[in-house]
C-alpha cells in the first residue's frame, strides 16, 4: 500500500519489526535482522551494527534515514548556510 511504518526503538512498547512472508499458499513471519534494519535506514554495508539486538534497534529505530538526512543537508541546510554568508 506504499505506506511504511517506522522502525521503533526497544523502549516503551511494541518495537519488534516483523516481516510476513508468503511463499506459495503459506504464510510465515520472522523478526527483521539487525542488518536489515540498518539497510532500511540507509546505512552502508560496512556500517558496524552494535552487538546486541536491542542496541542495534536503539541505533536504527526512531531515527532519520541516511538518504533523507543527506538530501536535507544538500537541499535545505547548505543553501541556508550559503544564504547566511557561510561557506
N, C-alpha and C positions, 0 to 999 in steps of 0.2 A: 504493500500500500504506500510505498515511498515515505513512510514515517518511521523514524528510528528513535528509540528511547535513548537515554544517556547511560553511560557506564557509571555505576554507583560505587562509592567507597564502601568498605565493610562496616562503616559506622551507622548506627541508627536505622535499622530496618532492613527491608529486603534489598540485598546487594548482589546476590549471586546472579550472574548473567548466564542464561540457559539458551542453548541452541536446540531447536526442534528440527529433526532430520527426517525427511520422508524418503524412504527407499522402497521402491515398488509400492506395495499397499501397506507397508508397515511404518509406524512412527516410533521414533526413539528420541531421547533427549540426552544432553550432556552439558556440563559446565564449559564455558569458554576457558581456554588455557590462558595463562598469563601472557604468553607471547601473542596470542590472538588479540588480547586487549590492547597491547602495545601497537600492533598493526592497525587496529581500528582508530587509534588516536594519532596515527601518522608517524610514530617513532620509527627510525630506521632499523633494519635488521640487526645492525651492530650494537643497538642500544642494549645495555646490560639490565635486564629485568631484575628487580630486587628478589632476594632469595625466597621468601615465603609467599604463599598465595595472597594472604591479607596485605602484606607490604606492597606487592605488585598492584593489587587493586587500589590501594591508597595512592600509589604513584600515578595511576591512569584514570581513576574514577573522579568524576566531578571536575574535570579539567577541560581546558580548551585544546582542541586537537592541533597538532603542529601545523598542518596546512592552513588552518584558519588563522592561527597566530601569525604565520608568515605573511599571509595576504593582508591582514590588518596592519602589520608593520610597513609593508610596501605601499599600500594604497591609502592608508589613513595617517599613521604616525609619522612616516618620513615626510610626506607633503606638509603636514602641520609643523614639523620641526624646521623645514626649509622656509616656510612662510613666516615663522617666528624669528628667522635670522640664523638658525643653526646650520650645521653642515651635514 
